[in-house]
C-alpha cells in the first residue's frame, strides 16, 4: 500500500516529519469491520492512510484486525460477532495499560474509545487526543465529561460537540474514505436505499413510508441490534409485507458499491443528533445523492441542492424524492473527492498531531497552535 519506486505522489502528500503514533480502537468490531461498524471502519482508514504517508503506526485492537500498521492484539478476535460484546469495557482496561505503560514509545496517542482513555491521558507525558465518535447528548454521561474537560478532543462534526461545549475541543475532522474504495455509478437507480442500522433514531419506518408515498421501491441493508429487536418486530416487520419494500440485512464493504450505486438516492431520515453519518459520504462516493432530515451533522456534510436534498416534514421529503433527478451524480462524486477522502482526513489529523506535540514541547495551548496551522490542514 506504500508508494514505491518512481511513482509520483498525489498533491495531498506533504513532507511532514515521521511520527510514532498509537491508534487505540474499540474491540467490538474487527478493524476494518466485516459487516456493520462505522467507527472501526474510520479507524482503519485513518490508520492505513497514516502508514501510507510514512508514519510508524501501532494499532491497538482485536487480534483479527487487518492492517499494514504494527498490530498489538488486545483480544483474539472482535467481540460482537464472537458473541462476547459484553466484555468490551473490561478488555479495554488492560489494552489502555499496554498503551500508556509504553507511552514513551510514541510521539502521540490517538484514542477512539470515548471517555475510557481520559484518566490515562491526563497522567501521561506523551500527548494524547481522543476522537469522539458517538453521541454526546446523554445527560447521564455529562458528569464524566465535566470531570475530564481538559483532555484534548476532536469532534467528527461541529454539531456533535454542541451539548458539551465546555470540553477541550481542538478541532473538527470530518470522516473520509479511501478515494478508490467505491466507484461512481452513472445511474440513476430505480429504488431508494437505506443503509446502516435498524433503530428508532435512524427512522427506517419513515424512509419506508416516504418511499411508498412517492411510489418508489425501497431496499434496506441494515443490522438489528438486540436492543432494537422490539422496534424491528413491532414497527418495521409489518412494513416489510409490502411488495415494494425489501429487507436485505447487513452487507459488507464489497456489496456497498452495487447497493448504493444502483440506488436513486440514499434515505437518511434520522431523528437524532447524528454525530456524522458515514453512509452519506459512502453514497456520495458512489455518485448517489442523499435525501436527509437536517439533524446533527447533516447540514455540515450535505450541501442542499448539490449533494442532496434536506427537508424536515414528511410531504417535503416525498417531494424531495420526486425532485432528486435535479442533483448531479457527477457533482456528488466531486463533493466526495474534494471533501471526504481518507487523504483529506489524514492530512488534518497529521497537523493536529504535530500541533499537540509542539504544544506539549512549548507548554502552550494546543488550540492556539492548531489555529496557526489550520489553514494548511484544511
Secondary structure, 3 states (H helix, E strand, C coil): CCCCCCCCCCCCCCCCCCCEEEEECCCCCCCCCCCCCHHHHHHHHHHHHHHHCCCEEEEEECCCCCCCCEEEECCCCCCCCCCCHHHHHHHHHHHHHHHHCCHHHCCEEEECCHHHHHHHHHHCCCEEEEEECCCCCCHHHHHHHHHCCCCEEEECCCHHHHHHCCCEEEEECCCCECCCCCCCCCCCCCEEEEEEECCCCCCHHHHHHHHHHHCCEEEEEEECCHHHHHHHHHHHHHHHHCCCEEECCCCCHHHHHHHHHCEEEEEECCCCCCCCCHHHHHHHHCCCCEEECCCCCHHHHCCECCCEEECCCHHHHHHHHHCHHHCCHHHHHHHHHHHCEHHHHHHHHHHHHHHHHHHHHHCCCHHHHHHHHHHHHC
